[in-house]
């Protein structure tokens, strides 16, 4: 298993809300969680993109 960081970036105030390190399949080095106006985009370096509505944003624990 490989560790990679997840960043929650708020473009509105240009800040990183939180960062957590999780384990995932080898080959995935980073994933970025970008905050957009009403939708969060979860982007994995392999090009996988999943979007959630703001009310259903999962918490990473």
CHARMM-style PDB file with segment names, atoms N, HN, CA, C and O in Angstrom:
ATOM      1  N   UNK     1       0.842  -1.188   0.000  1.00  0.00      PROA
ATOM      2  CA  UNK     1       0.000   0.000   0.000  1.00  0.00      PROA
ATOM      3  C   UNK     1       0.880   1.242   0.000  1.00  0.00      PROA
ATOM      4  O   UNK     1       1.945   1.265   0.616  1.00  0.00      PROA
ATOM      5  N   UNK     2       0.422   2.262  -0.693  1.00  0.00      PROA
ATOM      6  HN  UNK     2      -0.443   2.243  -1.193  1.00  0.00      PROA
ATOM      7  CA  UNK     2       1.174   3.502  -0.803  1.00  0.00      PROA
ATOM      8  C   UNK     2       0.416   4.621  -0.105  1.00  0.00      PROA
ATOM      9  O   UNK     2      -0.808   4.704  -0.200  1.00  0.00      PROA
ATOM     10  N   UNK     3       1.137   5.468   0.586  1.00  0.00      PROA
ATOM     11  HN  UNK     3       2.132   5.400   0.663  1.00  0.00      PROA
ATOM     12  CA  UNK     3       0.497   6.618   1.220  1.00  0.00      PROA
ATOM     13  C   UNK     3       0.457   7.784   0.250  1.00  0.00      PROA
ATOM     14  O   UNK     3       1.400   8.020  -0.505  1.00  0.00      PROA
ATOM     15  N   UNK     4      -0.658   8.511   0.284  1.00  0.00      PROA
ATOM     16  HN  UNK     4      -1.424   8.320   0.898  1.00  0.00      PROA
ATOM     17  CA  UNK     4      -0.713   9.744  -0.492  1.00  0.00      PROA
ATOM     18  C   UNK     4      -1.540  10.765   0.249  1.00  0.00      PROA
ATOM     19  O   UNK     4      -2.353  10.421   1.107  1.00  0.00      PROA
ATOM     20  N   UNK     5      -1.330  12.005  -0.080  1.00  0.00      PROA
ATOM     21  HN  UNK     5      -0.669  12.284  -0.777  1.00  0.00      PROA
ATOM     22  CA  UNK     5      -1.978  13.092   0.647  1.00  0.00      PROA
ATOM     23  C   UNK     5      -3.235  13.546  -0.071  1.00  0.00      PROA
ATOM     24  O   UNK     5      -3.301  13.562  -1.300  1.00  0.00      PROA
ATOM     25  N   UNK     6      -4.221  13.910   0.716  1.00  0.00      PROA
ATOM     26  HN  UNK     6      -4.168  13.897   1.715  1.00  0.00      PROA
ATOM     27  CA  UNK     6      -5.444  14.504   0.173  1.00  0.00      PROA
ATOM     28  C   UNK     6      -5.541  15.932   0.693  1.00  0.00      PROA
ATOM     29  O   UNK     6      -5.467  16.179   1.897  1.00  0.00      PROA
ATOM     30  N   UNK     7      -5.705  16.854  -0.225  1.00  0.00      PROA
ATOM     31  HN  UNK     7      -5.766  16.654  -1.203  1.00  0.00      PROA
ATOM     32  CA  UNK     7      -5.772  18.261   0.150  1.00  0.00      PROA
ATOM     33  C   UNK     7      -7.150  18.822  -0.173  1.00  0.00      PROA
ATOM     34  O   UNK     7      -7.684  18.612  -1.262  1.00  0.00      PROA
ATOM     35  N   UNK     8      -7.704  19.526   0.778  1.00  0.00      PROA
ATOM     36  HN  UNK     8      -7.270  19.696   1.663  1.00  0.00      PROA
ATOM     37  CA  UNK     8      -8.957  20.242   0.530  1.00  0.00      PROA
ATOM     38  C   UNK     8      -8.606  21.708   0.348  1.00  0.00      PROA
ATOM     39  O   UNK     8      -8.241  22.396   1.301  1.00  0.00      PROA
ATOM     40  N   UNK     9      -8.720  22.173  -0.880  1.00  0.00      PROA
ATOM     41  HN  UNK     9      -9.017  21.613  -1.654  1.00  0.00      PROA
ATOM     42  CA  UNK     9      -8.301  23.532  -1.207  1.00  0.00      PROA
ATOM     43  C   UNK     9      -9.519  24.392  -1.500  1.00  0.00      PROA
ATOM     44  O   UNK     9     -10.327  24.076  -2.373  1.00  0.00      PROA
ATOM     45  N   UNK    10      -9.635  25.462  -0.771  1.00  0.00      PROA
ATOM     46  HN  UNK    10      -8.979  25.718  -0.061  1.00  0.00      PROA
ATOM     47  CA  UNK    10     -10.752  26.378  -0.958  1.00  0.00      PROA
ATOM     48  C   UNK    10     -10.301  27.524  -1.860  1.00  0.00      PROA
ATOM     49  O   UNK    10      -9.539  28.394  -1.437  1.00  0.00      PROA
ATOM     50  N   UNK    11     -10.770  27.519  -3.088  1.00  0.00      PROA
ATOM     51  HN  UNK    11     -11.389  26.813  -3.431  1.00  0.00      PROA
ATOM     52  CA  UNK    11     -10.347  28.554  -4.033  1.00  0.00      PROA
ATOM     53  C   UNK    11     -10.878  29.929  -3.655  1.00  0.00      PROA
ATOM     54  O   UNK    11     -10.295  30.951  -4.017  1.00  0.00      PROA
ATOM     55  N   UNK    12     -11.994  29.948  -2.922  1.00  0.00      PROA
ATOM     56  HN  UNK    12     -12.468  29.118  -2.628  1.00  0.00      PROA
ATOM     57  CA  UNK    12     -12.593  31.233  -2.558  1.00  0.00      PROA
ATOM     58  C   UNK    12     -11.646  32.054  -1.683  1.00  0.00      PROA
ATOM     59  O   UNK    12     -11.459  33.248  -1.916  1.00  0.00      PROA
ATOM     60  N   UNK    13     -11.051  31.412  -0.678  1.00  0.00      PROA
ATOM     61  HN  UNK    13     -11.204  30.442  -0.489  1.00  0.00      PROA
ATOM     62  CA  UNK    13     -10.133  32.161   0.183  1.00  0.00      PROA
ATOM     63  C   UNK    13      -8.700  31.677   0.029  1.00  0.00      PROA
ATOM     64  O   UNK    13      -7.818  32.064   0.795  1.00  0.00      PROA
ATOM     65  N   UNK    14      -8.473  30.821  -0.976  1.00  0.00      PROA
ATOM     66  HN  UNK    14      -9.190  30.507  -1.598  1.00  0.00      PROA
ATOM     67  CA  UNK    14      -7.131  30.358  -1.321  1.00  0.00      PROA
ATOM     68  C   UNK    14      -6.403  29.759  -0.129  1.00  0.00      PROA
ATOM     69  O   UNK    14      -5.265  30.121   0.169  1.00  0.00      PROA
ATOM     70  N   UNK    15      -7.074  28.842   0.544  1.00  0.00      PROA
ATOM     71  HN  UNK    15      -7.999  28.548   0.302  1.00  0.00      PROA
ATOM     72  CA  UNK    15      -6.452  28.195   1.690  1.00  0.00      PROA
ATOM     73  C   UNK    15      -6.677  26.695   1.650  1.00  0.00      PROA
ATOM     74  O   UNK    15      -7.601  26.206   0.999  1.00  0.00      PROA
ATOM     75  N   UNK    16      -5.832  25.986   2.345  1.00  0.00      PROA
ATOM     76  HN  UNK    16      -5.082  26.383   2.873  1.00  0.00      PROA
ATOM     77  CA  UNK    16      -5.980  24.541   2.437  1.00  0.00      PROA
ATOM     78  C   UNK    16      -6.692  24.219   3.744  1.00  0.00      PROA
ATOM     79  O   UNK    16      -6.174  24.480   4.830  1.00  0.00      PROA
ATOM     80  N   UNK    17      -7.870  23.657   3.623  1.00  0.00      PROA
ATOM     81  HN  UNK    17      -8.290  23.446   2.740  1.00  0.00      PROA
ATOM     82  CA  UNK    17      -8.681  23.405   4.809  1.00  0.00      PROA
ATOM     83  C   UNK    17      -8.111  22.270   5.641  1.00  0.00      PROA
ATOM     84  O   UNK    17      -8.007  22.388   6.861  1.00  0.00      PROA
ATOM     85  N   UNK    18      -7.742  21.179   5.000  1.00  0.00      PROA
ATOM     86  HN  UNK    18      -7.826  21.082   4.008  1.00  0.00      PROA
ATOM     87  CA  UNK    18      -7.119  20.103   5.741  1.00  0.00      PROA
ATOM     88  C   UNK    18      -6.302  19.214   4.828  1.00  0.00      PROA
ATOM     89  O   UNK    18      -6.436  19.263   3.605  1.00  0.00      PROA
ATOM     90  N   UNK    19      -5.475  18.419   5.423  1.00  0.00      PROA
ATOM     91  HN  UNK    19      -5.367  18.380   6.417  1.00  0.00      PROA
ATOM     92  CA  UNK    19      -4.642  17.479   4.675  1.00  0.00      PROA
ATOM     93  C   UNK    19      -4.542  16.202   5.475  1.00  0.00      PROA
ATOM     94  O   UNK    19      -4.200  16.221   6.657  1.00  0.00      PROA
ATOM     95  N   UNK    20      -4.841  15.095   4.830  1.00  0.00      PROA
ATOM     96  HN  UNK    20      -5.120  15.079   3.869  1.00  0.00      PROA
ATOM     97  CA  UNK    20      -4.751  13.813   5.511  1.00  0.00      PROA
ATOM     98  C   UNK    20      -3.961  12.840   4.649  1.00  0.00      PROA
ATOM     99  O   UNK    20      -3.957  12.929   3.421  1.00  0.00      PROA
ATOM    100  N   UNK    21      -3.306  11.928   5.308  1.00  0.00      PROA
ATOM    101  HN  UNK    21      -3.310  11.855   6.306  1.00  0.00      PROA
ATOM    102  CA  UNK    21      -2.551  10.902   4.592  1.00  0.00      PROA
ATOM    103  C   UNK    21      -3.303   9.588   4.747  1.00  0.00      PROA
ATOM    104  O   UNK    21      -3.636   9.177   5.858  1.00  0.00      PROA
ATOM    105  N   UNK    22      -3.564   8.941   3.627  1.00  0.00      PROA
ATOM    106  HN  UNK    22      -3.293   9.275   2.724  1.00  0.00      PROA
ATOM    107  CA  UNK    22      -4.289   7.678   3.636  1.00  0.00      PROA
ATOM    108  C   UNK    22      -3.522   6.644   2.826  1.00  0.00      PROA
ATOM    109  O   UNK    22      -2.558   6.972   2.135  1.00  0.00      PROA
ATOM    110  N   UNK    23      -3.955   5.405   2.915  1.00  0.00      PROA
ATOM    111  HN  UNK    23      -4.739   5.139   3.476  1.00  0.00      PROA
ATOM    112  CA  UNK    23      -3.311   4.363   2.122  1.00  0.00      PROA
ATOM    113  C   UNK    23      -4.180   4.055   0.921  1.00  0.00      PROA
ATOM    114  O   UNK    23      -5.406   4.137   0.987  1.00  0.00      PROA
ATOM    115  N   UNK    24      -3.538   3.704  -0.166  1.00  0.00      PROA
ATOM    116  HN  UNK    24      -2.542   3.638  -0.219  1.00  0.00      PROA
ATOM    117  CA  UNK    24      -4.263   3.407  -1.388  1.00  0.00      PROA
ATOM    118  C   UNK    24      -3.411   2.489  -2.255  1.00  0.00      PROA
ATOM    119  O   UNK    24      -2.296   2.123  -1.884  1.00  0.00      PROA
ATOM    120  N   UNK    25      -3.937   2.133  -3.381  1.00  0.00      PROA
ATOM    121  HN  UNK    25      -4.844   2.430  -3.682  1.00  0.00      PROA
ATOM    122  CA  UNK    25      -3.235   1.246  -4.301  1.00  0.00      PROA
ATOM    123  C   UNK    25      -1.914   1.861  -4.754  1.00  0.00      PROA
ATOM    124  O   UNK    25      -1.868   3.055  -5.049  1.00  0.00      PROA
ATOM    125  N   UNK    26      -0.838   1.074  -4.818  1.00  0.00      PROA
ATOM    126  HN  UNK    26      -0.876   0.103  -4.579  1.00  0.00      PROA
ATOM    127  CA  UNK    26       0.446   1.583  -5.310  1.00  0.00      PROA
ATOM    128  C   UNK    26       0.286   2.214  -6.694  1.00  0.00      PROA
ATOM    129  O   UNK    26      -0.456   1.708  -7.536  1.00  0.00      PROA
ATOM    130  N   UNK    27       0.980   3.309  -6.911  1.00  0.00      PROA
ATOM    131  HN  UNK    27       1.582   3.720  -6.227  1.00  0.00      PROA
ATOM    132  CA  UNK    27       0.877   4.001  -8.180  1.00  0.00      PROA
ATOM    133  C   UNK    27       0.096   5.295  -8.060  1.00  0.00      PROA
ATOM    134  O   UNK    27       0.225   6.186  -8.900  1.00  0.00      PROA
ATOM    135  N   UNK    28      -0.711   5.398  -7.019  1.00  0.00      PROA
ATOM    136  HN  UNK    28      -0.816   4.674  -6.337  1.00  0.00      PROA
ATOM    137  CA  UNK    28      -1.414   6.646  -6.767  1.00  0.00      PROA
ATOM    138  C   UNK    28      -0.599   7.428  -5.752  1.00  0.00      PROA
ATOM    139  O   UNK    28      -0.558   7.077  -4.573  1.00  0.00      PROA
ATOM    140  N   UNK    29       0.039   8.475  -6.206  1.00  0.00      PROA
ATOM    141  HN  UNK    29       0.005   8.761  -7.164  1.00  0.00      PROA
ATOM    142  CA  UNK    29       0.914   9.229  -5.315  1.00  0.00      PROA
ATOM    143  C   UNK    29       0.187  10.382  -4.637  1.00  0.00      PROA
ATOM    144  O   UNK    29       0.441  10.680  -3.470  1.00  0.00      PROA
ATOM    145  N   UNK    30      -0.711  11.027  -5.363  1.00  0.00      PROA
ATOM    146  HN  UNK    30      -0.918  10.784  -6.311  1.00  0.00      PROA
ATOM    147  CA  UNK    30      -1.414  12.175  -4.789  1.00  0.00      PROA
ATOM    148  C   UNK    30      -2.835  12.244  -5.296  1.00  0.00      PROA
ATOM    149  O   UNK    30      -3.142  11.819  -6.410  1.00  0.00      PROA
ATOM    150  N   UNK    31      -3.678  12.779  -4.471  1.00  0.00      PROA
ATOM    151  HN  UNK    31      -3.429  13.125  -3.567  1.00  0.00      PROA
ATOM    152  CA  UNK    31      -5.043  13.081  -4.892  1.00  0.00      PROA
ATOM    153  C   UNK    31      -5.380  14.476  -4.396  1.00  0.00      PROA
ATOM    154  O   UNK    31      -5.054  14.840  -3.266  1.00  0.00      PROA
ATOM    155  N   UNK    32      -6.029  15.248  -5.243  1.00  0.00      PROA
ATOM    156  HN  UNK    32      -6.293  14.953  -6.161  1.00  0.00      PROA
ATOM    157  CA  UNK    32      -6.359  16.620  -4.864  1.00  0.00      PROA
ATOM    158  C   UNK    32      -7.862  16.804  -4.817  1.00  0.00      PROA
ATOM    159  O   UNK    32      -8.579  16.399  -5.732  1.00  0.00      PROA
ATOM    160  N   UNK    33      -8.325  17.410  -3.756  1.00  0.00      PROA
ATOM    161  HN  UNK    33      -7.742  17.739  -3.013  1.00  0.00      PROA
ATOM    162  CA  UNK    33      -9.739  17.689  -3.604  1.00  0.00      PROA
ATOM    163  C   UNK    33      -9.920  19.186  -3.767  1.00  0.00      PROA
ATOM    164  O   UNK    33      -9.589  19.962  -2.870  1.00  0.00      PROA
ATOM    165  N   UNK    34     -10.444  19.589  -4.912  1.00  0.00      PROA
ATOM    166  HN  UNK    34     -10.712  18.959  -5.641  1.00  0.00      PROA
ATOM    167  CA  UNK    34     -10.582  21.016  -5.199  1.00  0.00      PROA
ATOM    168  C   UNK    34     -12.003  21.475  -4.918  1.00  0.00      PROA
ATOM    169  O   UNK    34     -12.973  20.855  -5.355  1.00  0.00      PROA
ATOM    170  N   UNK    35     -12.107  22.562  -4.186  1.00  0.00      PROA
ATOM    171  HN  UNK    35     -11.320  23.066  -3.830  1.00  0.00      PROA
ATOM    172  CA  UNK    35     -13.414  23.126  -3.881  1.00  0.00      PROA
ATOM    173  C   UNK    35     -13.822  24.088  -4.992  1.00  0.00      PROA
ATOM    174  O   UNK    35     -13.104  25.040  -5.300  1.00  0.00      PROA
ATOM    175  N   UNK    36     -14.977  23.829  -5.584  1.00  0.00      PROA
ATOM    176  HN  UNK    36     -15.560  23.056  -5.334  1.00  0.00      PROA
ATOM    177  CA  UNK    36     -15.524  24.759  -6.551  1.00  0.00      PROA
ATOM    178  C   UNK    36     -16.771  25.372  -5.939  1.00  0.00      PROA
ATOM    179  O   UNK    36     -17.092  25.110  -4.780  1.00  0.00      PROA
ATOM    180  N   UNK    37     -17.458  26.169  -6.697  1.00  0.00      PROA
ATOM    181  HN  UNK    37     -17.197  26.381  -7.638  1.00  0.00      PROA
ATOM    182  CA  UNK    37     -18.552  26.946  -6.142  1.00  0.00      PROA
ATOM    183  C   UNK    37     -19.561  26.095  -5.373  1.00  0.00      PROA
ATOM    184  O   UNK    37     -19.813  26.356  -4.196  1.00  0.00      PROA
ATOM    185  N   UNK    38     -20.135  25.093  -6.011  1.00  0.00      PROA
ATOM    186  HN  UNK    38     -19.930  24.881  -6.967  1.00  0.00      PROA
ATOM    187  CA  UNK    38     -21.111  24.241  -5.334  1.00  0.00      PROA
ATOM    188  C   UNK    38     -20.728  22.768  -5.367  1.00  0.00      PROA
ATOM    189  O   UNK    38     -21.441  21.917  -4.835  1.00  0.00      PROA
ATOM    190  N   UNK    39     -19.618  22.483  -5.985  1.00  0.00      PROA
ATOM    191  HN  UNK    39     -19.039  23.174  -6.417  1.00  0.00      PROA
ATOM    192  CA  UNK    39     -19.238  21.085  -6.186  1.00  0.00      PROA
ATOM    193  C   UNK    39     -17.783  20.866  -5.816  1.00  0.00      PROA
ATOM    194  O   UNK    39     -16.920  21.699  -6.093  1.00  0.00      PROA
ATOM    195  N   UNK    40     -17.529  19.727  -5.183  1.00  0.00      PROA
ATOM    196  HN  UNK    40     -18.230  19.050  -4.958  1.00  0.00      PROA
ATOM    197  CA  UNK    40     -16.160  19.353  -4.865  1.00  0.00      PROA
ATOM    198  C   UNK    40     -15.675  18.349  -5.906  1.00  0.00      PROA
ATOM    199  O   UNK    40     -16.399  17.420  -6.262  1.00  0.00      PROA
ATOM    200  N   UNK    41     -14.467  18.533  -6.385  1.00  0.00      PROA
ATOM    201  HN  UNK    41     -13.878  19.287  -6.096  1.00  0.00      PROA
ATOM    202  CA  UNK    41     -13.905  17.595  -7.340  1.00  0.00      PROA
ATOM    203  C   UNK    41     -12.756  16.841  -6.699  1.00  0.00      PROA
ATOM    204  O   UNK    41     -11.809  17.434  -6.184  1.00  0.00      PROA
ATOM    205  N   UNK    42     -12.858  15.531  -6.742  1.00  0.00      PROA
ATOM    206  HN  UNK    42     -13.628  15.049  -7.161  1.00  0.00      PROA
ATOM    207  CA  UNK    42     -11.800  14.687  -6.211  1.00  0.00      PROA
ATOM    208  C   UNK    42     -11.007  14.148  -7.386  1.00  0.00      PROA
ATOM    209  O   UNK    42     -11.523  13.361  -8.179  1.00  0.00      PROA
ATOM    210  N   UNK    43      -9.753  14.567  -7.500  1.00  0.00      PROA
ATOM    211  HN  UNK    43      -9.334  15.206  -6.855  1.00  0.00      PROA
ATOM    212  CA  UNK    43      -8.951  14.210  -8.663  1.00  0.00      PROA
ATOM    213  C   UNK    43      -7.784  13.318  -8.247  1.00  0.00      PROA
ATOM    214  O   UNK    43      -6.970  13.695  -7.404  1.00  0.00      PROA
ATOM    215  N   UNK    44      -7.716  12.146  -8.842  1.00  0.00      PROA
ATOM    216  HN  UNK    44      -8.377  11.840  -9.527  1.00  0.00      PROA
ATOM    217  CA  UNK    44      -6.609  11.241  -8.589  1.00  0.00      PROA
ATOM    218  C   UNK    44      -5.621  11.393  -9.734  1.00  0.00      PROA
ATOM    219  O   UNK    44      -6.017  11.673 -10.865  1.00  0.00      PROA
ATOM    220  N   UNK    45      -4.332  11.210  -9.445  1.00  0.00      PROA
ATOM    221  HN  UNK    45      -4.011  10.982  -8.526  1.00  0.00      PROA
ATOM    222  CA  UNK    45      -3.292  11.468 -10.435  1.00  0.00      PROA
ATOM    223  C   UNK    45      -3.451  10.608 -11.681  1.00  0.00      PROA
ATOM    224  O   UNK    45      -2.934  10.961 -12.741  1.00  0.00      PROA
ATOM    225  N   UNK    46      -4.160   9.484 -11.572  1.00  0.00      PROA
ATOM    226  HN  UNK    46      -4.581   9.198 -10.711  1.00  0.00      PROA
ATOM    227  CA  UNK    46      -4.359   8.624 -12.734  1.00  0.00      PROA
ATOM    228  C   UNK    46      -5.380   9.205 -13.706  1.00  0.00      PROA
ATOM    229  O   UNK    46      -5.554   8.690 -14.810  1.00  0.00      PROA
ATOM    230  N   UNK    47      -6.044  10.263 -13.299  1.00  0.00      PROA
ATOM    231  HN  UNK    47      -5.903  10.681 -12.402  1.00  0.00      PROA
ATOM    232  CA  UNK    47      -7.004  10.914 -14.175  1.00  0.00      PROA
ATOM    233  C   UNK    47      -8.443  10.611 -13.804  1.00  0.00      PROA
ATOM    234  O   UNK    47      -9.367  11.047 -14.489  1.00  0.00      PROA
ATOM    235  N   UNK    48      -8.640   9.863 -12.720  1.00  0.00      PROA
ATOM    236  HN  UNK    48      -7.889   9.508 -12.163  1.00  0.00      PROA
ATOM    237  CA  UNK    48      -9.995   9.566 -12.277  1.00  0.00      PROA
ATOM    238  C   UNK    48     -10.588  10.813 -11.637  1.00  0.00      PROA
ATOM    239  O   UNK    48      -9.935  11.465 -10.822  1.00  0.00      PROA
ATOM    240  N   UNK    49     -11.799  11.143 -11.995  1.00  0.00      PROA
ATOM    241  HN  UNK    49     -12.329  10.614 -12.657  1.00  0.00      PROA
ATOM    242  CA  UNK    49     -12.440  12.333 -11.443  1.00  0.00      PROA
ATOM    243  C   UNK    49     -13.819  11.971 -10.918  1.00  0.00      PROA
ATOM    244  O   UNK    49     -14.647  11.425 -11.646  1.00  0.00      PROA
ATOM    245  N   UNK    50     -14.059  12.281  -9.645  1.00  0.00      PROA
ATOM    246  HN  UNK    50     -13.386  12.725  -9.053  1.00  0.00      PROA
ATOM    247  CA  UNK    50     -15.356  12.023  -9.030  1.00  0.00      PROA
ATOM    248  C   UNK    50     -15.820  13.309  -8.379  1.00  0.00      PROA
ATOM    249  O   UNK    50     -15.043  13.991  -7.712  1.00  0.00      PROA
ATOM    250  N   UNK    51     -17.072  13.636  -8.570  1.00  0.00      PROA
ATOM    251  HN  UNK    51     -17.704  13.081  -9.112  1.00  0.00      PROA
ATOM    252  CA  UNK    51     -17.596  14.875  -8.007  1.00  0.00      PROA
ATOM    253  C   UNK    51     -18.728  14.574  -7.039  1.00  0.00      PROA
ATOM    254  O   UNK    51     -19.528  13.663  -7.249  1.00  0.00      PROA
ATOM    255  N   UNK    52     -18.775  15.355  -5.986  1.00  0.00      PROA
ATOM    256  HN  UNK    52     -18.125  16.095  -5.815  1.00  0.00      PROA
ATOM    257  CA  UNK    52     -19.864  15.231  -5.026  1.00  0.00      PROA
ATOM    258  C   UNK    52     -20.521  16.592  -4.865  1.00  0.00      PROA
ATOM    259  O   UNK    52     -19.889  17.633  -5.043  1.00  0.00      PROA
ATOM    260  N   UNK    53     -21.805  16.558  -4.525  1.00  0.00      PROA
ATOM    261  HN  UNK    53     -22.318  15.712  -4.381  1.00  0.00      PROA
ATOM    262  CA  UNK    53     -22.448  17.804  -4.138  1.00  0.00      PROA
ATOM    263  C   UNK    53     -21.909  18.212  -2.781  1.00  0.00      PROA
ATOM    264  O   UNK    53     -21.436  17.369  -2.019  1.00  0.00      PROA
ATOM    265  N   UNK    54     -21.975  19.475  -2.479  1.00  0.00      PROA
ATOM    266  HN  UNK    54     -22.360  20.160  -3.098  1.00  0.00      PROA
ATOM    267  CA  UNK    54     -21.394  20.007  -1.255  1.00  0.00      PROA
ATOM    268  C   UNK    54     -21.956  19.323  -0.009  1.00  0.00      PROA
ATOM    269  O   UNK    54     -21.248  19.144   0.982  1.00  0.00      PROA
ATOM    270  N   UNK    55     -23.215  18.949  -0.066  1.00  0.00      PROA
ATOM    271  HN  UNK    55     -23.790  19.094  -0.870  1.00  0.00      PROA
ATOM    272  CA  UNK    55     -23.864  18.361   1.102  1.00  0.00      PROA
ATOM    273  C   UNK    55     -23.453  16.911   1.325  1.00  0.00      PROA
ATOM    274  O   UNK    55     -23.674  16.361   2.403  1.00  0.00      PROA
ATOM    275  N   UNK    56     -22.862  16.297   0.321  1.00  0.00      PROA
ATOM    276  HN  UNK    56     -22.682  16.744  -0.556  1.00  0.00      PROA
ATOM    277  CA  UNK    56     -22.499  14.885   0.450  1.00  0.00      PROA
ATOM    278  C   UNK    56     -20.993  14.681   0.394  1.00  0.00      PROA
ATOM    279  O   UNK    56     -20.517  13.581   0.113  1.00  0.00      PROA
ATOM    280  N   UNK    57     -20.249  15.743   0.661  1.00  0.00      PROA
ATOM    281  HN  UNK    57     -20.635  16.637   0.888  1.00  0.00      PROA
ATOM    282  CA  UNK    57     -18.801  15.615   0.660  1.00  0.00      PROA
ATOM    283  C   UNK    57     -18.361  14.650   1.758  1.00  0.00      PROA
ATOM    284  O   UNK    57     -18.650  14.876   2.933  1.00  0.00      PROA
ATOM    285  N   UNK    58     -17.669  13.582   1.388  1.00  0.00      PROA
ATOM    286  HN  UNK    58     -17.434  13.398   0.433  1.00  0.00      PROA
ATOM    287  CA  UNK    58     -17.243  12.623   2.397  1.00  0.00      PROA
ATOM    288  C   UNK    58     -16.132  13.180   3.270  1.00  0.00      PROA
ATOM    289  O   UNK    58     -15.334  14.005   2.824  1.00  0.00      PROA
ATOM    290  N   UNK    59     -16.085  12.733   4.493  1.00  0.00      PROA
ATOM    291  HN  UNK    59     -16.733  12.063   4.855  1.00  0.00      PROA
ATOM    292  CA  UNK    59     -15.015  13.145   5.386  1.00  0.00      PROA
ATOM    293  C   UNK    59     -13.961  12.064   5.401  1.00  0.00      PROA
ATOM    294  O   UNK    59     -14.285  10.877   5.404  1.00  0.00      PROA
ATOM    295  N   UNK    60     -12.707  12.461   5.410  1.00  0.00      PROA
ATOM    296  HN  UNK    60     -12.443  13.426   5.408  1.00  0.00      PROA
ATOM    297  CA  UNK    60     -11.608  11.513   5.384  1.00  0.00      PROA
ATOM    298  C   UNK    60     -11.064  11.337   6.792  1.00  0.00      PROA
ATOM    299  O   UNK    60     -10.489  12.258   7.372  1.00  0.00      PROA
ATOM    300  N   UNK    61     -11.254  10.153   7.323  1.00  0.00      PROA
ATOM    301  HN  UNK    61     -11.721   9.405   6.852  1.00  0.00      PROA
ATOM    302  CA  UNK    61     -10.787   9.881   8.686  1.00  0.00      PROA
ATOM    303  C   UNK    61      -9.887   8.657   8.670  1.00  0.00      PROA
ATOM    304  OT1 UNK    61      -9.382   8.249   9.716  1.00  0.00      PROA
TER     305      UNK     61
END
